[in-house]
């Protein structure tokens, strides 16, 4: 099974923040620190090294001490989270990359371990999280993904062909799915704050 030192953790903060009125989502405050920094700290204890994917306010992100990797030029425009995936895969020096979203600060503290176990036991090239929601439906959370670095060319080709959806790309790969069950896991674990009101709601919960 991949060990923590084999994994680079990447916080995805490269979005345009349209539902926050164009604000840089990763820099919005949550429990006394920027969202992306909160996620970076939560991820750092699960992996060997960390980095940030951002496209704006790069000096502010860089001041936290982790490398900052903007979207790859190969991704073109509006490639969404997959552009961050590609940036991470192009830059990481470890055999694996684990991505998390900057707007989901309460992701599980054993996220990486459980993804690594599934990837290894099922002989897959990537593993993604899924969550049982309040309506009892299981929904993929593909932004929370552990990927072998060898998949960079597959992803580059997918984006070059016009692909933009994570689920569409992962469907072409040998992928494991790890279900985080609400009764046993924090029900807020995959709550993503797309708006300022949702962020305040999460902070109050």
LINGIZI-V184930 format. One record per helix or strand of 2 or more residues. SS is the DSSP state (@ for helix, = for strand). FROM is the first residue (numbers start at 1). TO is the last residue. If there is no record, write none. Layout:
((SS & FROM & TO) (SS & FROM & TO))
This chain:
((@ & 4 & 6) (= & 7 & 13) (@ & 18 & 20) (@ & 25 & 27) (= & 29 & 30) (= & 33 & 34) (@ & 35 & 44) (= & 49 & 54) (@ & 58 & 62) (= & 67 & 68) (@ & 73 & 75) (@ & 81 & 91) (= & 96 & 101) (@ & 111 & 122) (= & 126 & 132) (= & 138 & 148) (@ & 149 & 160) (@ & 166 & 170) (= & 175 & 180) (@ & 196 & 204))
